[in-house]
Amino acid sequence: MTTAERVYIALGSNLGERAAHLADARQRLAALPDTQVIAVSRVEETAPIGPVQQGPYLNQMVLIETTLGPDALLEECRRIETERGRQRRERWGPRTLDLDIVRYGARTVQEANLTIPHPELPNRDFWRREIAELEAMQHG
């Protein structure tokens, strides 16, 4: 029996119906096999990061518990992004939906397509705020 791990997933959207993209992603994450959503942070609007001109993002952090391994979870996240119309054109570009695995339990992963903890975590104040909010809910 595989033990469930607690995983922080960052949700972001800056194209189309941003709030609807986030809501759908939360539902789809909750529907993954052997996965449940434990807590969700508030939705926060943030300025885009990077050199590409684009509109503001809606961001949210979701805490799930899952037995899916990091690679399987990444595959599911990419499937959800694609189903919501995500097209991977340019780095830091606008997107209908972005799902980033920020932390996966206490694991460290260094692979070509996946790094955990997410390498941008130290640079994203809003991620750290959202994680702190979720952690406070767990101890509150």
C-alpha positions, -999 to 999 in steps of 0.1 A, spaced: 0 0 0 14 34 -10 12 61 16 -6 93 7 16 124 5 6 160 10 13 180 -21 11 218 -27 -1 227 -63 -1 263 -75 -29 272 -99 -27 302 -122 -46 317 -151 -45 349 -171 -65 341 -202 -102 337 -206 -125 330 -177 -97 330 -151 -118 321 -121 -136 294 -140 -103 278 -150 -92 277 -114 -125 263 -102 -124 236 -129 -88 227 -120 -98 223 -83 -126 199 -93 -104 179 -116 -76 176 -90 -102 164 -65 -114 138 -90 -79 122 -96 -76 86 -84 -66 82 -47 -65 120 -43 -84 144 -22 -82 182 -18 -74 190 18 -75 228 17 -75 257 -8 -60 292 -3 -78 324 -12 -76 335 -49 -51 363 -54 -45 385 -84 -9 391 -93 12 408 -119 27 386 -146 63 374 -142 88 376 -170 95 396 -201 63 388 -220 36 415 -220 3 400 -207 -26 405 -183 -27 398 -146 -30 363 -132 -54 348 -107 -34 325 -84 -43 300 -58 -26 272 -39 -43 238 -33 -31 213 -8 -40 177 -18 -33 143 -4 -25 117 -30 -9 83 -36 1 93 -72 38 96 -76 54 129 -87 57 119 -124 21 105 -125 8 137 -108 28 159 -133 12 139 -162 -23 145 -147 -16 182 -142 -5 186 -178 -36 167 -190 -58 191 -170 -40 221 -184 -44 208 -220 -81 201 -214 -86 237 -203 -70 250 -235 -34 254 -224 -9 258 -253 28 257 -245 42 283 -268 66 305 -250 83 304 -216 66 328 -191 38 334 -217 1 338 -210 -20 307 -203 -55 296 -196 -43 274 -168 -9 266 -152 -6 239 -126 28 237 -108 37 211 -83 54 233 -57 61 208 -29 56 171 -27 58 159 9 94 160 20 106 148 -14 133 163 -36 131 155 -73 156 166 -99 145 154 -134 146 170 -168 108 178 -167 103 181 -129 121 198 -100 106 196 -65 105 218 -45 97 241 -74 128 262 -82 107 294 -84 93 290 -48 119 314 -33 111 340 -59 73 340 -56 60 358 -25 24 350 -33 32 312 -33 48 315 1 18 335 14 -6 309 0 14 280 15 15 298 49 -23 303 47 -28 266 40 -5 256 68 -23 279 92 -56 261 82 -41 228 91 -30 239 126 -59 262 132 
